[in-house]
């Protein structure tokens, strides 16, 4: 497909913001809204535009952390109690009992590192086994 100046102008606009209306694009480049719509359809049909996406601000999704824990007292009762804690704590997405210097590896999701500081104190530091 050969792109003309209008096609290139449309592409420049939608690459910055694909939510701009056809009418606004048309005003900017001197075409009608229906002409912009037709050209965008042709660009998509010919795989010039392969996907329309939304970029998400990473910090709006929170943080995902890998946390390792060690227990001072290792017993079946301690492990069972911690396994129960994992199951009832929605912020802990995954928990693995591991061998070596650490006893558990956890995948935790929360709103921020500041959140984790407070949450970790409540969940982990208040646990005498940790």
DADA-V316013 format. One record per residue. N is the residue number from 1. PSI is psi in whole degrees, 0 to 359 (999 if undefined). NEAR is the number of other ideal C-beta (glycine too) atoms within 12 Angstrom. Layout:
N|PSI|NEAR, N|PSI|NEAR
//
This chain:
1|135|14, 2|128|11, 3|135|17, 4|184|16, 5|322|14, 6|315|25, 7|316|28, 8|321|17, 9|318|26, 10|315|36, 11|319|27, 12|319|18, 13|310|28, 14|339|30, 15|331|19, 16|321|14, 17|106|16, 18|10|22, 19|0|14, 20|134|24, 21|156|17, 22|322|25, 23|316|16, 24|321|17, 25|314|32, 26|317|24, 27|319|17, 28|326|21, 29|358|26, 30|35|13, 31|163|25, 32|161|16, 33|320|20, 34|326|14, 35|320|23, 36|316|30, 37|314|20, 38|315|19, 39|319|33, 40|321|30, 41|317|17, 42|318|22, 43|322|30, 44|317|21, 45|330|13, 46|14|15, 47|27|10, 48|313|21, 49|114|23, 50|342|11, 51|143|12, 52|125|15, 53|164|12, 54|132|10, 55|130|13, 56|134|9, 57|116|8, 58|319|10, 59|342|13, 60|342|11, 61|351|13, 62|198|21, 63|147|23, 64|126|20, 65|147|25, 66|120|20, 67|133|30, 68|142|21, 69|148|31, 70|145|22, 71|142|24, 72|322|12, 73|114|16, 74|113|19, 75|165|13, 76|321|12, 77|319|13, 78|314|23, 79|317|21, 80|317|15, 81|320|19, 82|322|32, 83|320|21, 84|320|15, 85|317|25, 86|314|28, 87|331|14, 88|5|13, 89|103|25, 90|336|13, 91|339|28, 92|106|31, 93|323|21, 94|148|19, 95|134|28, 96|127|21, 97|126|23, 98|161|17, 99|155|11, 100|205|11, 101|338|11, 102|150|19, 103|328|27, 104|148|32, 105|127|23, 106|147|33, 107|117|20, 108|140|30, 109|132|22, 110|184|28, 111|330|19, 112|171|18, 113|326|16, 114|317|14, 115|314|20, 116|321|25, 117|310|17, 118|315|17, 119|316|27, 120|322|24, 121|316|14, 122|317|17, 123|313|27, 124|311|29, 125|338|14, 126|353|13, 127|113|24, 128|341|12, 129|337|23, 130|999|26
//
